[in-house]
Amino acid sequence: MPLREHLEGLLKRTKKPEKRAELEAQLAMPPFPEAVGYLWDTFWRLRRRKGGGFGPAPIEWPDIAGFTAFTGVRLAPWEVEIIEDLDDLWMAAQH
């Protein structure tokens, strides 16, 4: 089930005003561009395997190189840039 349908279903069943406001805000966002969903998946595959001894650590070049070597996924330079941008946003949200 697509996320939008899931959120709409939750909104129909929710009675609490604060939860309704949260769901309405999520539904007001532009839809996720499905054409780049594979980059979102790749980002999370890298991110969930990234450890940090003293807190979150950014995804580094060796992480990307290892990922592409082991999975056979080939990333164009612009795709790597998007993954880096997503990671920068994720890191900023952690602080």
C-alpha positions in Angstrom: 0.0 0.0 0.0 1.4 3.4 -0.9 2.3 5.7 2.0 -0.3 8.3 0.9 -3.1 5.8 1.1 -1.9 4.6 4.5 -1.8 8.2 5.9 -5.3 8.9 4.5 -6.6 5.8 6.2 -5.1 6.8 9.5 -6.5 10.3 9.1 -10.0 8.9 8.6 -9.7 6.9 11.9 -8.0 9.5 14.0 -10.0 11.4 16.6 -7.2 13.3 18.4 -6.7 16.9 17.0 -2.9 16.9 17.4 -2.6 13.6 15.5 -5.0 14.8 12.8 -2.8 18.0 12.4 0.3 15.8 12.1 -1.2 13.6 9.5 -2.6 16.5 7.5 0.8 18.1 7.5 2.4 14.9 6.1 -0.3 14.7 3.4 0.2 18.4 2.5 3.8 17.6 1.4 4.5 17.0 -2.2 4.4 13.3 -3.2 7.7 11.4 -3.2 9.2 11.2 -6.7 9.0 7.5 -7.4 11.6 7.8 -10.2 14.4 8.3 -7.6 13.1 5.9 -5.0 16.0 3.6 -5.7 18.4 6.4 -4.5 16.4 6.7 -1.3 16.6 2.9 -0.8 20.4 3.0 -1.5 20.9 5.8 1.0 19.1 3.8 3.7 21.0 0.6 2.8 24.2 2.5 3.4 23.0 4.5 6.4 21.7 1.5 8.4 25.1 -0.1 8.2 27.1 2.9 9.3 28.3 2.7 12.8 29.5 5.5 15.0 31.5 4.9 18.2 30.7 8.3 19.6 27.4 9.1 17.8 26.3 9.3 14.2 29.0 9.3 11.5 28.6 10.4 7.9 28.7 8.0 5.1 32.2 8.1 3.7 33.8 7.2 0.3 34.9 3.8 1.5 31.3 3.0 2.5 30.1 3.9 -0.9 33.0 2.0 -2.7 32.4 -1.1 -0.5 28.6 -1.0 -1.2 29.1 -0.7 -5.0 31.8 -3.4 -5.0 29.7 -5.9 -2.9 26.3 -5.3 -4.5 27.3 -4.6 -8.1 25.2 -1.4 -8.0 26.7 1.2 -10.3 26.2 4.8 -9.3 26.7 7.8 -11.5 28.4 10.9 -10.0 25.1 12.8 -9.7 23.5 9.8 -7.9 26.4 9.8 -5.4 25.9 13.6 -4.9 22.2 13.0 -4.0 23.1 10.3 -1.5 25.7 12.7 0.0 23.0 15.4 0.2 20.6 13.0 1.9 23.2 12.0 4.4 24.1 15.6 5.1 20.4 16.3 5.8 20.2 13.2 8.0 23.3 14.2 9.9 22.0 17.7 10.5 18.7 16.3 11.9 20.7 14.2 14.4 22.3 17.2 16.0 
